[in-house]
Amino acid sequence: MMASPIDNTVKQTAGVGSRVGEQTGKFWLLTNPRTNAHS
């Protein structure tokens, strides 16, 4: 059974979103050490 183009697009978009979120989270921790220490 082949995945539909829509399914592939959704998966790609979710993958990009999670990678961007991961980088943003790392940047946030680097720029906000006090926030990181409290967590």
N, C-alpha and C positions, 0 to 999 in steps of 0.2 A: 504494500500500500504506500503510495507516494504522498509526501506531505504537500499541502497546498502552498502556493506562494505566500498567502496571507499568514499561514502558520510560520513559515520561514522568516518573514518580515517581523512578526511579533517576537520570535525568539532572538533575532539579531538585535532588535530594539531593546529588549530586556537585558541582553548581554552588555550592550553599550551603556545602558543606564546604570547597571550594577558596577561596571568598571569606573564610570565617572563618579558614582557615589563613593566608591572605595578610595579613589584619589582625593576627592573632596574631604572625606573623613580623615585621611592621613594628613592633609594640609591643615585641617582644622586643629588636629592634635598638636601639630608642630607649632602652630601660631598661637595656641591657647594652652600652654602647659598647666596653668592653674585649673582649668576646666578638666583636663586629663587627670590631674592629681586627685580631684574630688570624686571622680567616678570610681 
